[in-house]
């Protein structure tokens, strides 16, 4: 898979990374893709025991046939510190390296992380959508929440929702780039139209999570 050059440098200070997020957040679009995705790439990452490398896994899943098409692992040195809200600058280089190994370009990607449910509306899933130019969905294992005094009324969509009410096992689904926030189920459904259960073995993101542990030697 070919990926265009990143619109920023990777060796940045946290302050520079925050500035890049604010600049790129304006490029995120919640418009639906032109056609229904046939293939989706599930992405996840882990870190080496010595904390010096990021290991990323990617699987390419055919939604219509319910079959695995490709799977790859990539390993890259860590060059960015752990800073809450800046996860993508730590993991994205390895995720991109894994994506480049795909022989077929996916119609969409699914990331283990937030999209616009982020302090600067630019989580790792939004970032990966901008970097690849593909529709993307954030599928996080935890909810982003807090308290804030509302000083004005807005109708703007602000991010994820707790999926447990729909029997999705507590995942938070988040529109991140070029994907309709109202209908993420167009990807996250079995091909017979049924919603997945708490542990759907065909979940592309779950399979990618397993791959990065293989790459880590776990």
Secondary structure, DSSP 4 states (H G I P E B T S, - for coil): ---PPPSS-SS--HHHHHHHHHHHGGG---PPPSS--SEEEEEEEEE-TTSSEEEEEEEEEETTTTEEEEEEEEEEE--S---TT-HHHHHHHHHHHHHHT-SS--SEEEESS-SSSSTTS--HHHHHHHHHTSEEEEEESS---------S--------EEGGGGTSTT-EEEEEESS-TT-GGGTSB-TTSPBP-TT-TT-HHHHHHHHHHHHTT-
